[in-house]
């Protein structure tokens, strides 16, 4: 887990949005926030948690068809 100082420090913004959306969904469904804040919107809370490095996620290497394992049919 890594904390980010600004949005420009995030390696993949697409992945960041995906992680924040999944965490926001969990908060909407009743998960307790991991950060103390006055903000009530689940998306903003999830964004703050992710920026603070409290949400754990992994960077998976991209899969390319030429490097994927061959499957027999």
C-alpha positions as CSV (number, residue, x, y, z in Angstrom):
1,X,0.0,0.0,0.0
2,X,1.3,3.4,-1.0
3,X,0.1,6.8,-0.1
4,X,-0.1,9.4,-2.9
5,X,0.4,13.1,-2.5
6,X,-1.6,14.1,-5.6
7,X,-3.5,12.5,-8.5
8,X,-0.4,13.0,-10.7
9,X,1.5,10.5,-8.6
10,X,-0.9,7.6,-9.4
11,X,0.6,5.2,-12.0
12,X,-2.7,4.2,-13.5
13,X,-5.7,6.5,-13.2
14,X,-8.0,3.8,-14.7
15,X,-6.9,1.4,-12.0
16,X,-7.3,4.0,-9.3
17,X,-10.9,4.8,-10.4
18,X,-11.7,1.1,-10.5
19,X,-10.3,0.6,-6.9
20,X,-12.1,3.6,-5.6
21,X,-15.4,2.5,-7.2
22,X,-15.2,-1.0,-5.6
23,X,-14.4,0.5,-2.2
24,X,-17.2,3.0,-2.5
25,X,-19.6,0.2,-3.2
26,X,-18.5,-1.6,-0.1
27,X,-19.0,1.6,2.0
28,X,-22.5,2.0,0.5
29,X,-23.3,-1.6,1.5
30,X,-22.4,-1.0,5.1
31,X,-18.6,-1.2,5.4
32,X,-17.1,1.2,7.9
33,X,-14.8,3.9,6.6
34,X,-11.1,3.4,7.5
35,X,-10.5,7.1,7.8
36,X,-12.0,9.8,10.1
37,X,-13.6,12.5,8.0
38,X,-16.6,14.8,7.9
39,X,-17.3,13.8,4.3
40,X,-20.4,11.5,3.9
41,X,-20.2,10.6,0.2
42,X,-19.0,7.0,-0.2
43,X,-17.0,7.9,-3.4
44,X,-15.1,10.7,-1.8
45,X,-14.4,8.6,1.4
46,X,-13.1,5.8,-0.8
47,X,-10.9,8.2,-2.8
48,X,-9.5,9.6,0.4
49,X,-8.8,6.1,1.8
50,X,-7.1,5.1,-1.4
51,X,-5.0,8.2,-1.6
52,X,-3.9,7.7,2.0
53,X,-2.8,4.1,1.2
54,X,-5.4,2.4,3.3
55,X,-6.9,0.4,0.5
56,X,-4.9,-2.6,-0.5
57,X,-4.7,-3.5,-4.2
58,X,-2.3,-5.1,-6.5
59,X,-0.9,-4.1,-10.0
60,X,-1.3,-7.1,-12.3
61,X,1.0,-7.3,-15.3
62,X,-0.9,-7.0,-18.6
63,X,-1.6,-10.3,-20.3
64,X,-0.6,-10.5,-23.9
65,X,-1.9,-13.2,-26.2
66,X,1.6,-14.1,-27.4
67,X,2.8,-14.6,-23.7
68,X,-0.4,-16.3,-22.4
69,X,-0.1,-20.0,-21.7
70,X,-1.4,-22.2,-24.6
71,X,-4.5,-24.2,-23.9
72,X,-5.3,-27.4,-25.7
73,X,-8.8,-27.9,-27.1
